[in-house]
Amino acid sequence: MIRSTSAAVVSGLAICLAGAAAAQQPAVTAQTIAKDVGWTQHLGAQAPLTAMFRDETGKLAPLSTYFHRGPVILMMPFYRCPGVCTLELDVLTKTLQSRLLGFTPGKEFQVVVLSIDPQEGSNLAAAKKAEYVGLYGKPQTADGWHFLTGSYDQILRLTNAVGFHYMYDAKTDQIAHPAGMVVLTPSGKVSQYFMFKSGIFPPHDLRLALVQASSEKIGSLSDSVLLYCCSFDSATGKYGFAVQKLLRIGGVATVAGVAGFVAMAIWTDRKHHQPRAPHDEPTSGDEPPIE
């Protein structure tokens, strides 16, 4: 059972309680949040696959460990946050349960959750994984969920690469960070962003994003057709019909229809004016038909 969504805490920006000092950052003010906290979309950027993180068992491994097995959904909360971090993880889990998504973690894609608080450790990551795999309701998919922790510099390598800008305020012991997630290709390239501004991750749009990130190696023929006709709006986090593509398809269909009509008209006209063969002409010796 997924916790309910509270619209009051849904926004593209969040300020959550952090643990002890996470990093040396300037004081967080409304002005610095507006200026320095948020997303910068780096579509096509390469994630640092050599960055080292600990998984929920405490094993230290490069980020590449979780790639090359399909596209990756990357979310960067911190585990002790009781606010939007918990909410977006709840909503992600609910989205993954949707029949409109139709994919399964560990089968078609991987889920990577990285804590942006370097003081959080593997025990907390393990507890979070157990919680969300339990909420998802399919323990056999546990290998497709990865809850990571890391040092400040390694976290920064990844967050900077994907354009995730956050700030820690030691005075108030808070982290200001944006909400949302990134879809990456199996090779670690940034493919799409979902900003969580409306408090949802649309499951069908996430499906198309995963299909697109996989270079259509997953999904169905209808997904490929939709991707051809649609384009992703990074501001809304949704796919919509691309007018230019539809006009192009309509133009090709119109030209093909006109060409077919003309060809049929020419063929019909030639058939009606074709000279009759001599043996088809009546002769003077022929007997009139008996009535």
VOGU-3710 file (C-alpha; in Angstrom, 3 decimals, decimal comma):
1> mirstsaavv> 0,000/0,000/0,000  1,542/3,263/-1,098  1,265/6,291/1,116  -1,065/8,968/-0,150  0,181/11,999/-2,015  0,025/15,381/-0,328  -0,219/18,129/-2,896  0,968/20,622/-0,329  4,508/19,348/-0,443  4,667/18,788/-4,152
11> sglaiclaga> 6,912/21,172/-5,981  9,955/21,194/-8,127  11,985/22,381/-5,173  12,210/21,064/-1,685  13,903/21,866/1,583  14,330/18,890/3,868  16,002/18,181/7,156  19,438/16,742/6,827  21,751/15,031/9,192  24,848/16,672/10,516
21> aaaqqpavta> 26,889/18,925/8,292  26,934/17,345/4,856  29,269/19,765/3,167  30,729/23,188/3,317  28,073/25,254/1,606  27,092/28,923/1,882  24,065/29,830/3,984  20,784/28,966/2,319  18,488/31,881/1,737  15,503/32,373/-0,493
31> qtiakdvgwt> 17,751/34,212/-2,887  20,390/31,485/-3,038  17,727/28,798/-3,447  16,192/30,648/-6,369  19,625/31,171/-7,880  21,548/27,989/-7,133  19,055/25,184/-6,450  17,217/23,360/-9,213  17,714/21,357/-12,353  19,816/22,185/-15,368
41> qhlgaqaplt> 18,893/19,738/-18,062  21,991/18,111/-19,544  20,338/15,961/-22,183  22,891/13,626/-23,729  25,441/14,196/-20,947  27,446/11,232/-19,729  27,010/10,128/-16,126  30,358/9,395/-14,399  30,248/5,606/-14,431  33,581/5,444/-12,584
51> amfrdetgkl> 32,121/7,249/-9,552  32,275/4,954/-6,535  29,268/4,317/-4,291  28,307/1,796/-1,648  25,223/-0,286/-2,203  22,775/-1,271/0,515  25,032/-4,166/1,547  28,020/-1,871/2,059  29,821/-3,052/-1,061  31,837/-0,329/-2,789
61> aplstyfhrg> 31,414/-0,450/-6,564  31,533/1,880/-9,561  28,310/3,374/-10,839  28,741/1,335/-14,015  27,701/-1,721/-11,978  24,082/-0,666/-12,385  24,213/0,144/-16,105  24,499/-1,910/-19,301  21,440/-3,928/-18,232  18,819/-1,639/-19,698
71> pvilmmpfyr> 17,838/1,984/-19,065  18,163/3,406/-15,546  15,788/5,520/-13,465  17,919/7,738/-11,202  16,512/9,547/-8,161  18,597/11,585/-5,696  16,849/12,173/-2,355  18,277/11,576/1,097  16,927/8,785/3,182  16,075/10,559/6,433
81> cpgvctleld> 14,040/13,224/4,707  10,424/12,985/5,872  9,161/15,397/3,226  9,339/15,447/-0,525  12,071/12,771/-0,691  9,730/10,253/0,884  6,847/11,478/-1,258  8,654/11,149/-4,570  9,879/7,661/-3,658  6,297/6,733/-2,789
91> vltktlqsrl> 5,014/8,109/-6,082  7,777/6,403/-8,051  6,862/3,082/-6,468  3,205/3,622/-7,259  4,104/4,508/-10,860  6,150/1,325/-11,184  3,086/-0,640/-10,079  0,937/0,858/-12,819  -0,262/-1,359/-15,630  0,270/1,584/-17,960
101> lgftpgkefq> 4,007/1,264/-17,337  3,992/-2,463/-17,976  7,683/-2,937/-17,187  9,389/-4,512/-14,190  12,486/-3,327/-12,277  15,371/-5,677/-12,898  13,841/-6,968/-16,119  13,465/-4,055/-18,532  15,200/-1,355/-16,438  17,074/-0,597/-13,206
111> vvvlsidpqe> 16,180/1,770/-10,362  19,116/3,634/-8,781  18,457/5,805/-5,713  21,418/7,805/-4,407  21,421/9,653/-1,106  22,777/13,187/-1,463  23,695/13,220/2,239  27,234/11,784/2,527  26,672/10,998/6,201  24,010/8,440/5,446
121> gsnlaaakka> 25,284/4,872/5,358  24,493/1,446/4,042  22,294/0,422/6,960  19,883/3,238/6,222  20,068/2,461/2,497  19,227/-1,184/3,227  16,249/-0,157/5,335  14,968/2,088/2,536  15,371/-0,643/-0,042  13,498/-3,132/2,123
131> eyvglygkpq> 10,743/-0,563/2,631  10,226/0,236/-1,041  10,661/-3,251/-2,421  8,069/-4,215/0,167  5,742/-1,432/-0,943  6,205/-2,484/-4,550  5,023/-5,932/-3,530  7,322/-8,074/-5,668  10,342/-9,174/-3,629  11,688/-11,080/-6,625
141> tadgwhfltg> 12,514/-7,706/-8,232  14,928/-6,694/-5,444  17,935/-7,080/-7,744  16,552/-4,261/-9,886  16,522/-1,742/-7,022  19,791/-0,138/-5,879  19,951/2,217/-2,896  23,374/3,861/-2,799  25,411/6,100/-0,537  28,702/7,833/-1,175
151> sydqilrltn> 31,209/10,478/-0,265  30,570/14,145/-0,912  32,930/14,381/-3,886  31,515/11,266/-5,570  27,945/12,494/-5,037  28,911/15,810/-6,594  30,387/14,057/-9,640  27,016/12,526/-10,405  24,758/15,412/-9,421  26,826/17,892/-11,429
161> avgfhymyda> 26,830/15,616/-14,463  23,030/15,355/-14,563  22,411/18,987/-13,577  20,999/18,376/-10,089  21,876/21,443/-7,968  21,346/21,386/-4,204  22,613/23,223/-1,138  23,296/22,321/2,450  22,804/24,960/5,137  24,808/24,069/8,239
171> ktdqiahpag> 23,107/26,826/10,214  19,627/25,372/9,816  20,757/21,789/9,164  18,714/21,601/5,991  19,264/20,541/2,401  17,528/22,466/-0,334  17,207/20,366/-3,477  14,974/19,905/-6,473  12,580/16,972/-6,799  12,295/14,684/-9,772
181> mvvltpsgkv> 14,271/11,987/-11,506  16,348/11,250/-14,559  16,081/8,470/-17,124  19,459/7,373/-18,488  20,438/5,078/-21,322  22,137/1,738/-20,639  25,471/3,432/-21,373  24,810/6,217/-18,862  23,714/9,082/-21,122  21,012/11,424/-19,828
191> sqyfmfksgi> 17,877/10,728/-21,854  14,896/12,432/-20,131  13,959/14,363/-17,009  10,788/14,076/-14,939  10,476/17,134/-12,694  7,698/16,079/-10,291  6,139/19,526/-10,458  2,615/18,109/-10,440  3,386/15,400/-7,902  3,168/12,533/-10,384
201> fpphdlrlal> 5,348/10,555/-12,719  2,939/9,710/-15,574  3,359/5,961/-16,071  2,747/5,879/-19,823  5,163/8,752/-20,389  7,733/7,000/-18,221  7,198/3,865/-20,325  7,905/5,785/-23,537  10,953/7,418/-21,930  12,344/3,991/-20,997
211> vqassekigs> 11,643/2,638/-24,485  13,355/5,645/-26,019  16,339/5,378/-23,638  16,740/1,734/-24,597  16,843/2,672/-28,309  13,533/0,782/-28,601  15,109/-2,508/-27,524  12,231/-2,859/-25,082  8,568/-2,103/-25,644  6,146/-2,886/-28,435
221> lsdsvllycc> 5,458/-1,807/-32,005  2,812/0,617/-30,757  5,454/2,232/-28,512  7,687/2,737/-31,556  4,811/4,268/-33,531  3,966/6,612/-30,663  7,601/7,638/-30,280  7,722/8,430/-33,995  4,596/10,581/-33,768  5,338/12,168/-30,386
231> sfdsatgkyg> 8,007/14,302/-28,805  8,884/14,771/-25,127  8,133/18,088/-23,448  10,759/18,417/-20,728  8,796/21,231/-19,077  5,698/19,099/-18,506  7,409/15,716/-18,351  4,964/14,333/-20,911  4,962/13,140/-24,476  2,714/14,926/-26,943
241> favqkllrig> 1,977/14,553/-30,612  4,563/16,346/-32,712  2,643/18,554/-35,133  5,406/18,638/-37,714  5,679/14,866/-37,759  1,907/14,498/-38,081  1,850/17,031/-40,933  4,657/15,133/-42,624  2,774/11,840/-42,273  -0,424/13,489/-43,528
251> gvatvagvag> 1,426/14,967/-46,499  2,938/11,632/-47,476  -0,455/9,931/-47,135  -2,126/12,622/-49,277  0,477/12,353/-52,032  0,223/8,554/-51,988  -3,586/8,748/-52,197  -3,558/11,176/-55,100  -0,964/9,114/-56,949  -3,040/5,975/-56,469
261> fvamaiwtdr> -6,209/7,695/-57,703  -4,470/9,009/-60,831  -2,947/5,607/-61,577  -6,342/3,932/-61,221  -7,992/6,525/-63,489  -5,357/6,036/-66,201  -5,656/2,261/-66,017  -9,453/2,403/-66,234  -9,383/4,821/-69,161  -6,923/2,677/-71,140
271> khhqpraphd> -8,979/-0,419/-70,489  -12,174/1,150/-71,869  -10,447/2,455/-75,033  -8,475/-0,661/-75,804  -9,238/-1,888/-79,466  -11,188/-5,121/-79,637  -9,444/-8,168/-81,096  -10,519/-9,276/-84,666  -12,109/-12,499/-83,438  -14,360/-10,410/-81,223
281> eptsgdeppi> -15,891/-8,657/-84,298  -19,141/-10,179/-85,625  -18,908/-11,621/-89,238  -21,513/-11,511/-92,001  -21,896/-15,339/-91,937  -22,667/-15,535/-88,309  -26,116/-16,660/-87,404  -28,135/-14,161/-85,422  -28,710/-15,179/-81,879  -31,864/-17,217/-81,249
291> e> -34,307/-15,292/-79,139
//
